[in-house]
Amino acid sequence: MATPQPDRPTYTAEAIPSDVNNSVFLGNPVIDNLVSCMVAMSAEMWSTKRRMKVLEAVLAQSGISPDKIEKFVPSDAQTAQWTAERDRYIELVMGPLANQGYKKFATDFDKR
Amino acid sequence: MIARRQFLGAAAAAVALVKTSTAQAAVADAVGGLPALPAGLPRGADGRLARMATLDLESLQDFTLGFRLMHSKAIKKASMEAFDRLLEREGIDPATPMSAQQVASLVELDPAITITSRSWLANQQITWKTLRDHFHQYSDHYLSEMEAADRAGPGTLELSPRMVIPDYTRHEIHIQPGGYVGDPFAGHIYHYGTNSFYISVIGHNEQDQIHKATAGRLPLPADGKVRRILDMGCGIGQMTAALKERFPDAEVWGVDVGGPMVRYAHMRAQRLGIGANFAQRLSEDTKFPDNYFDLVTSYIMHHELPASATRSVVDEARRVTRPGGVYYPIDFNSAGTMAPPRAMFGLWWDHRWNNEVWSLEYHGLNFTDEIAARGFSIVKNATAALPGFGIRHAIKQA
């Protein structure tokens, strides 16, 4: 596990990773990955819907009209920030497509 | 939120909120202003629990909790029905005990069962990943918070950067990235991640309700004297803090192998004004003097240990508990190595896929007998400190 600030003590030790991303539950690792994508997509969709609910509530309290939102033009800084956020979003949702599954659900059961 | 506040009592929540906010302000002053979080953050506290640092993170965790609740009600139910059909198809008696190996080979590639596993794990991974990503994104801020708290009181913190970390502790329990030893923010991640576990399995614990109730049920020595208490494998110190709150005049210690865990435990207790002491030490080698403690406990630790370590920890508990003192380790009932198929499926699955690496070894032990064989008397008809879990109320023999 990477230490974010190597010059500052973090009192960590190397962990032994789980093999969950190398495991095939559904007969085809691609299907496993797609299920993971679907769950992640659902999480992000709910996060967005929930933020919209908060926004709508706050805007209504503040008397801001829907028209003002439709005509908003982001600044360069906002565009850059939102691009970085988009990339994080895509990595979360589509990242599992890169998992390399090869272990069977049960019979590749390492003795521990 | 409203329901929980009602559950706690609005007045109690308001008092706790003021305490936490004051403590947060004190930490900020102590470091002369922390590295910046995004505008508008932090977002305050809900009683004893700092609100998740961003609305998006809170919403993602809200989703994984909701998915977990739905999963246990609908998807897992469907999976168990498929498991019952599988038993019937294979002509297996659902009441005859079977081994973990037998159940593992039975469930391979039944898609109605395995979709349950993959979807649950995907959700669990999102729980951990989104938390980890946040704390690492703002690592400067969160490291500074811990650095400011490391030497602050009440309570003390001992970290041991040169300590040899046993391999058996390095696993990613519950598939938490980095486990309890490998991530600088293991305590932060564990705290927020396990709240959804509590809500879906035992009950709300955002205000340490479960730990406080459990600490409140722990039995006292016959002479009633509780001057020193040890919480072995204390993790983020929820039980340790609850014990200090129950016994404010006692010297209370929590030890854990995970440096980031005890570091978070100390920071959290310090912010709450709870003077518990934390040390990065092994539960099988606590460094305390013989006969030092009146009460020794642990909270759901032993199923994370190999059998050999469990025996060593009980030996250490006997060494540091005073004659007549109470040893009450809280953990699951021992299930044995053979169980009816449904029960064994759950045990095996938790071990294999929730990465409870040592849980089958734990269940293979008769934990109560192991305690009784090491100089403790077991109290018969004792009270459960945590209902639904094993009852092991032991007294050190003179």
Interface residues (C-beta under 8 A of the other chain):
Chain A: M1 T3 P4 Q5 R8 P9 T10 Y11 T12 A13 E14 A15 I16 P17 S18 V20 S23 F25 L26 G27 D32 V35 S36 M38 V39 A40 S42 A43 E44 W46 S47 R50 R51 V54 R88 L92 P96 K104 F105 A106 T107 F109 R112
Chain B: L55 D56 S59 L60 D62 F63 T64 G66 F67 Q101 A104 S105 L106 V107 E108 L109 P111 T114 I115 S117 R118 S119 L121 A122 N123 Q125 I126 K129 T130 D133 H136 S139 D140 L143 E147 L159 S160 P161 I165 D167 R170 H171 E172 I175 P177 G178 G179 V181 G182 D183 P184 A186 G259 P260 R263 Q280 H351 R352 W353 N355 V357 W358 L360
